[in-house]
Amino acid sequence: MLNIQLVRKTLLWGIPLNLGMTVVCILLIGHLIVPTLDAMAARAPVLRVAPAAQLAPFVGIACLLVIALGLLRAVPCSERSIRRCERMLVAAVLASVVAMALIPVTSMAAGHYLTRWGYSACYALRGNPTLWFTDWVRDPAWCVKGKTVDWVNEQARLPQP
């Protein structure tokens, strides 16, 4: 049996840590995944794709389940409830591992489909937060070293000759 006092002490820092991670995951979903999907649906002139962001939903769910499991263990509960939460946590962690393993696959699939939809990979745009992002432009002439995504959007709004 677990030491309930130790579990309660761990929850003092574990809950804020896991809540913080969940908030970060929600922000990643809201600022990376949703806008990219909206831009793809709208056939935007430039896309910034972050393949590793697909982990965010699974990690956020796992963090919430860790909090729930900790609370179930801190307050004596039935073993059935604890086992159910543990199974959900194991499923969330396994889903995260699968999503992580599929990052190269989804990255290659994005490259394949984006080129079929008329996009070209562009590694020259400025403002890329990390090396894990890839920029895609609808017109290869817009891939100019040192220019930003906003500049590409302005070029797309200009009348084409």
Disulfide bonds with the S-S distance in Angstrom:
Cys122-Cys143 2.08
